[in-house]
């Protein structure tokens, strides 16, 4: 009995020593004290967020409900003729034209049936069918198309008002913002994928300005809607970059401000009205830029100011670095062109430039395009300035500023075209229309005036 009592006493003493050592050496004796106001103590916690916590705070259901019924399936049927053999050429062939079918998506933008899609979805179409999300099918007509921005406008005739999406303001979008990509591929009815805005003003080598997103966009979704969590239409899904043709993490959309302006131009004028600043920019990757240390600047370095342009009238100069247009910061050329793509001739913008370290603000009125490449021939021509009209003694025509290699032996540069096949040429719009009608295999004549005021006539056949 005494032995048991002794063991118990030894165990008790050992436990006391262990507890005391722990209290003395290991336990943190710093305590949180709260005032007697009854407020709870404030304790710092870790910044770690459990996976999915942020995602669970975002509700996509409202945006999806507002969008899915306004996104349609677009079916493009074109007819192509198979290339025949030499025997077919001499003896004829009974081969029938082969129909080819392409599909994509579109977005209803008015209750009476106007639909925006991609130009490449309906390009060369002989027949276009639109299928709504409720499976109703309509034949569509093309109101207009803009290849440069890859937008097209369709119209279907409906009796009842359709669900539609209004354009939002894509300038207000932010990198990291949640978005939904909504398409209607392969007549599966509308499908919705989610992601974030990965970047803005991506050029893809086209002098265009795309919104980049990681929301999944696959073939058949082209022309569909990119919307934010409020259901605002902020872009038209256009392209993916992939070696396989399937989505691999990158997708691109035409910003809504550009698409809206293009569509409004097509509805009102039948073509796109481009408001131009009138400058050329130095390529930041060029040898000249690297040698001069201009490849590391933020902004657009002006390398040329066009004669008679809004930029020239406002006093912009070669060497100026454009840093901002209105309230849009400009770090690269695609940001500048992206913003200006939403403007028309006659619109005025505030341009902030860095000139030898000094910040200057210039009010520039955008003007119409003054030059273009003539269809079929490839000549670059421009509208006549007041000085040109005086020098050449004419009041109408277009001036040839560059020609392809094959025509240089004719000494055509710096001559003014006044007529094409007997049709008067007043400006570049006239020239474009007349040269579109000529055939490479036919006979074409045009009248020119040189700097001596002498008329010349050239016949191409």
C-alpha positions in Angstrom: 0.0 0.0 0.0 2.8 2.3 0.9 4.5 1.5 -2.4 1.4 2.4 -4.4 1.1 5.7 -2.5 4.7 6.5 -3.2 4.3 5.9 -7.0 1.2 8.1 -7.0 3.1 10.9 -5.3 6.1 10.6 -7.7 3.7 10.8 -10.7 1.9 13.8 -9.3 5.2 15.7 -8.8 6.4 14.8 -12.3 3.2 16.1 -13.9 3.5 19.4 -11.9 7.1 19.8 -13.1 6.2 19.1 -16.7 3.2 21.6 -16.7 5.4 24.3 -15.0 8.1 23.8 -17.6 5.6 24.2 -20.5 4.1 27.3 -19.0 7.5 28.8 -18.5 9.3 28.0 -21.8 6.6 27.3 -24.5 3.4 29.1 -23.8 3.0 32.7 -25.3 2.2 34.9 -22.4 1.1 37.9 -24.6 -2.6 38.4 -24.2 -5.2 40.4 -26.1 -7.0 42.8 -23.8 -10.3 44.6 -24.5 -11.5 47.8 -23.0 -14.5 47.7 -20.8 -16.6 49.3 -23.5 -18.0 45.8 -24.5 -16.3 45.9 -27.9 -14.8 42.7 -29.2 -11.0 42.6 -29.5 -9.6 43.1 -33.0 -7.2 40.3 -34.0 -5.2 40.1 -37.2 -5.8 37.1 -39.3 -4.1 35.6 -42.3 -4.8 36.9 -45.8 -5.2 33.4 -47.1 -8.6 32.9 -48.9 -10.0 29.4 -49.2 -10.1 28.2 -52.8 -13.4 29.1 -54.5 -14.4 31.7 -51.9 -14.2 34.6 -54.4 -15.8 32.6 -57.2 -18.7 31.8 -55.0 -19.3 35.5 -54.3 -19.9 36.1 -58.1 -23.4 35.4 -59.4 -23.5 34.7 -63.1 -27.1 33.7 -63.2 -28.5 37.2 -63.9 -26.1 37.8 -66.8 -26.8 34.4 -68.3 -30.6 34.9 -68.1 -30.4 38.3 -69.8 -28.1 37.0 -72.5 -28.9 33.5 -73.7 -32.2 34.3 -75.5 -30.6 37.2 -77.4 -27.8 35.0 -78.9 -28.7 33.1 -82.1 -27.2 30.5 -84.3 -26.1 31.7 -87.8 -25.9 29.2 -90.7 -24.1 30.3 -93.9 -24.6 28.4 -97.1 -22.4 29.2 -100.0 -22.1 27.5 -103.4 -18.8 26.6 -105.0 -17.9 24.9 -108.2 -15.4 22.2 -108.2 -12.4 22.7 -110.4 -12.7 20.5 -113.5 -10.1 18.7 -115.5 -8.8 19.7 -119.0 -11.4 17.3 -120.5 -14.1 19.0 -118.6 -13.0 22.4 -120.1 -13.2 21.1 -123.7 -16.1 18.7 -123.5 -18.2 20.2 -120.7 -19.1 18.7 -117.4 -22.3 17.7 -115.6 -20.8 18.4 -112.2 -23.3 20.1 -109.9 -22.2 23.1 -107.7 -21.2 21.9 -104.2 -23.0 23.7 -101.3 -20.7 24.5 -98.4 -22.1 25.3 -94.9 -20.5 27.4 -92.2 -21.9 28.2 -88.8 -21.4 30.8 -86.1 -23.3 32.9 -83.6 -24.9 36.3 -83.6 -26.4 38.8 -81.1 -29.8 40.4 -81.4 -29.3 44.1 -80.8 -32.8 45.5 -81.6 -36.3 44.1 -80.9 -37.2 44.3 -84.6 -34.5 41.8 -85.7 -31.1 43.5 -86.3 -28.3 41.0 -85.5 -24.6 41.6 -85.2 -22.1 38.8 -86.0 -18.6 38.4 -87.5 -17.9 39.2 -91.1 -16.1 35.9 -91.5 -19.2 34.0 -90.4 -21.3 35.3 -93.3 -18.6 36.0 -95.9 -19.5 34.8 -99.4 -22.8 33.6 -98.3 -25.6 32.8 -100.8 -28.1 32.1 -98.1 -28.1 32.9 -94.4 -30.4 31.3 -91.8 -30.8 32.4 -88.2 -32.1 30.1 -85.5 -33.3 31.7 -82.3 -32.8 30.1 -78.9 -36.5 28.9 -79.1 -35.7 27.0 -82.3 -37.6 29.4 -84.7 -35.8 29.7 -88.0 -35.6 32.9 -90.1 -33.9 33.8 -93.4 -31.6 36.8 -92.9 -30.3 39.5 -95.2 -27.0 41.2 -95.0 -27.3 44.9 -94.2 -23.6 45.6 -94.4 -20.2 44.2 -93.4 -16.8 45.6 -92.3 -13.9 43.3 -93.0 -11.4 45.4 -91.1 -13.2 45.0 -87.8 -14.7 41.6 -88.7 -18.3 42.8 -88.0 -21.4 42.3 -90.0 -25.0 43.4 -89.6 -28.0 41.0 -90.4 -31.7 41.6 -90.5 -34.6 39.2 -90.0 -38.2 40.1 -90.4 -40.2 39.3 -87.2 -43.8 40.0 -86.1 -43.2 39.9 -82.3 -40.5 41.9 -80.4 -37.4 39.9 -79.8 -35.2 39.8 -76.7 -32.1 41.8 -77.3 -28.9 43.2 -75.8 -27.8 46.8 -75.7 -24.2 47.7 -76.2 -22.3 48.5 -73.0 -19.2 50.7 -72.6 -16.1 48.6 -73.3 -13.8 51.4 -72.2 -14.9 50.8 -68.6 -13.9 47.2 -68.6 -10.9 46.2 -66.4 -8.3 43.5 -66.6 -9.3 40.7 -64.1 -13.1 41.5 -64.4 -15.4 38.5 -64.7 -17.1 37.9 -68.0 -19.3 35.4 -69.8 -18.9 34.2 -73.3 -22.3 33.2 -74.8 -22.6 31.5 -78.1 -25.1 29.3 -80.0 -22.9 26.7 -81.8 -24.2 23.9 -83.9 -27.8 24.6 -83.0 -27.3 23.4 -79.4 -29.1 26.5 -78.2 -27.1 29.1 -76.2 -24.1 27.9 -74.3 -22.3 29.9 -71.5 -18.7 29.9 -70.4 -17.1 32.1 -67.7 -13.6 33.7 -67.4 -11.9 36.9 -66.8 -10.6 39.7 -69.0 -7.0 38.8 -69.5 -5.8 41.9 -71.4 -7.1 44.9 -73.4 -6.1 46.4 -76.7 -4.5 43.3 -78.1 -3.6 44.0 -81.8 -2.9 40.5 -83.2 -0.9 42.2 -85.9 -4.0 43.8 -87.5 -3.8 47.3 -86.0 -7.0 46.3 -84.3 -7.8 46.4 -80.6 -9.3 43.2 -79.1 -10.4 42.3 -75.6 -8.6 39.1 -74.6 -10.4 36.7 -72.3 -9.8 33.2 -70.9 -13.5 32.3 -71.2 -13.8 29.3 -73.5 -14.7 30.2 -77.1 -14.7 27.3 -79.5 -15.6 27.1 -83.3 -19.3 28.0 -83.7 -19.1 30.6 -81.0 -17.8 33.3 -83.3 -20.1 36.3 -83.4 -21.5 35.5 -79.9 -21.7 37.9 -77.0 -19.1 38.8 -74.4 -20.9 40.2 -71.4 -20.0 41.3 -67.9 -21.7 40.1 -64.7 -24.5 42.7 -65.2 -25.3 41.3 -68.6 -23.9 44.3 -70.5 -22.7 43.5 -74.0 -19.0 44.5 -73.9 -17.7 42.6 -76.9 -18.4 40.4 -79.9 -16.4 37.1 -79.7 -14.2 36.9 -82.8 -11.1 34.7 -82.7 -9.0 32.2 -80.8 -5.3 31.5 -81.0 -4.7 27.8 -81.3 -2.6 25.3 -83.2 -5.4 22.8 -83.1 -8.3 25.0 -84.0 -9.8 24.4 -80.5 -9.8 26.6 -77.5 -6.5 26.5 -75.5 -6.9 29.4 -73.1 -7.0 32.5 -75.3 -10.0 34.1 -77.0 -10.5 37.6 -78.4 -13.5 39.9 -78.8 -14.2 43.1 -80.7 -14.8 45.8 -78.0 -18.4 46.9 -77.9 -17.6 50.6 -78.5 -15.9 49.7 -81.8 -18.7 47.2 -82.8 -21.4 49.7 -81.9 -19.9 52.5 -84.0 -19.3 50.1 -87.0 -22.9 48.8 -86.8 -24.4 52.3 -86.5 -22.3 53.4 -89.6 -23.6 50.4 -91.6 -27.2 51.2 -90.6 -26.9 54.9 -91.4 -24.4 55.2 -94.2 -24.0 51.6 -95.6 -20.3 51.7 -94.9 -17.9 52.5 -92.1 -17.1 56.2 -91.5 -13.5 56.3 -90.2 -12.3 59.4 -88.3 -8.5 59.6 -88.7 -6.0 61.5 -86.6 -3.6 61.8 -89.6 -0.3 60.5 -88.2 2.0 57.6 -88.7 3.6 55.9 -85.8 7.1 54.5 -85.4 7.1 50.8 -85.0 8.6 50.2 -81.5 10.2 47.0 -82.7 11.9 48.6 -85.7 15.7 49.0 -86.0 15.3 52.7 -85.9 13.3 52.6 -82.7 15.7 50.3 -80.9 18.8 52.4 -82.0 17.1 55.6 -80.7 15.9 53.9 -77.5 12.3 54.5 -78.4 11.3 50.8 -78.0 11.0 51.2 -74.3 8.8 54.3 -74.1 5.2 54.3 -73.1 3.1 56.0 -75.7 2.9 56.4 -79.5 5.9 58.1 -81.2 4.7 60.2 -84.2 6.9 59.5 -87.2 4.9 61.4 -89.8 2.0 63.9 -89.8 -0.2 63.8 -93.0 -0.6 67.0 -94.9 -4.1 68.5 -94.5 -4.9 66.2 -91.6 -6.5 67.1 -88.3 -3.2 66.4 -86.5 -1.4 68.9 -88.8 -4.1 71.6 -88.2 -3.8 71.1 -84.4 -0.1 71.4 -84.4 1.1 67.9 -83.7 4.7 67.3 -84.8 7.0 64.5 -85.8 8.7 63.4 -82.6 5.8 64.0 -80.3 4.8 61.1 -78.1 1.1 60.6 -77.6 0.4 59.7 -74.0 -3.4 60.2 -73.7 -6.5 60.7 -75.9 -9.4 62.1 -74.0 -9.5 60.1 -70.7 -7.8 57.0 -72.2 -4.1 56.5 -71.4 -2.1 55.4 -74.4 0.8 53.1 -73.9 0.9 51.4 -77.3 -0.5 52.0 -80.8 -3.4 49.5 -80.5 -4.8 51.5 -77.6 -4.8 54.6 -79.7 -6.4 53.0 -82.8 -8.8 51.1 -80.6 -10.2 54.3 -79.1 -10.2 56.2 -82.4 -12.1 53.3 -84.1 -15.2 54.4 -82.1 -15.0 57.9 -83.6 -16.3 59.5 -86.8 -15.0 62.2 -89.1 -15.8 65.6 -87.4 -15.4 64.3 -83.9 -12.9 66.2 -81.8 -10.5 64.6 -79.3 -8.1 65.9 -76.7 -4.6 64.6 -77.4 -1.9 64.9 -74.7 1.7 64.6 -76.1 5.1 64.6 -74.6 7.2 67.1 -76.6 10.9 67.2 -75.4 9.8 66.5 -71.8 6.9 69.0 -71.8 3.3 67.9 -71.6 1.0 69.6 -74.2 -2.7 69.2 -74.9 -4.0 69.6 -78.4 -7.6 69.6 -79.6 -7.7 67.5 -82.8 -10.7 67.3 -85.1 -10.7 63.9 -86.9 -11.1 63.9 -90.6 -12.1 61.4 -93.3 -9.7 59.0 -94.8 -7.6 60.8 -97.4 -5.9 57.9 -99.1 -6.6 54.3 -100.1 -5.4 51.3 -102.2 -7.3 51.1 -105.4 -9.0 47.8 -106.1 -7.6 45.5 -108.8 -4.6 47.7 -109.5 -3.1 48.3 -106.1 -2.2 52.0 -106.7 -2.2 54.1 -103.5 -4.0 57.4 -104.1 -5.0 60.3 -102.0 -7.5 63.2 -102.2 -6.1 66.4 -103.6 -5.0 69.1 -101.2 -5.5 72.8 -102.0 -1.9 73.0 -103.0 -2.3 70.0 -105.3 -5.2 71.6 -107.1 -3.2 74.8 -107.6 -0.1 72.9 -108.8 -1.9 70.7 -111.2 -4.5 73.2 -112.4 -7.5 70.9 -111.6 -10.4 71.0 -109.1 -11.0 67.3 -108.9 -9.2 63.9 -109.0 -6.9 61.8 -106.9 -3.2 61.9 -106.8 -1.1 58.7 -107.2 1.4 58.5 -104.4 2.6 54.9 -104.9 2.3 52.0 -107.4 3.2 48.3 -107.4 6.5 47.2 -108.9 4.8 46.0 -112.1 3.5 49.5 -113.0 6.6 51.6 -112.2 7.8 51.6 -115.7 4.9 53.8 -116.7 6.0 56.7 -114.5 2.6 57.1 -112.8 3.7 58.5 -109.4 2.6 62.0 -108.5 0.1 62.2 -111.4 -3.6 63.0 -110.9 -6.3 60.6 -112.2 -9.3 62.6 -113.3 -11.3 60.0 -115.3 -11.7 56.2 -115.4 -13.4 54.7 -118.5 -15.0 58.1 -119.1 -16.3 58.4 -115.5 -15.2 61.5 -113.6 -13.2 60.9 -110.5 -13.7 63.6 -107.8 -12.2 61.9 -104.8 -11.0 58.6 -103.4 -14.6 57.3 -102.9 -15.3 57.8 -106.6 -11.9 56.2 -107.5 -12.7 53.2 -105.4 -16.1 52.7 -106.9 -14.9 52.9 -110.5 -11.8 50.7 -110.0 -14.0 48.0 -108.3 -15.9 47.7 -111.6 -13.0 47.1 -113.9 -11.8 43.7 -114.9 -8.2 42.5 -114.8 -8.9 40.8 -118.1 -10.7 43.7 -119.8 -9.6 47.0 -121.3 -9.4 50.0 -119.0 -8.4 53.5 -119.7 -7.9 56.4 -117.4 -7.0 60.0 -117.9 -4.3 61.7 -115.9 -2.8 65.2 -115.5 0.9 65.8 -114.7 2.5 68.7 -112.9 2.8 70.6 -116.2 -1.0 70.5 -116.6 -0.7 68.1 -119.5 -3.3 65.4 -120.0 -2.1 61.8 -120.4 -4.1 58.7 -121.2 -3.1 55.2 -120.2 -4.8 52.1 -121.5 -4.4 48.8 -119.6 -5.6 45.5 -121.1 
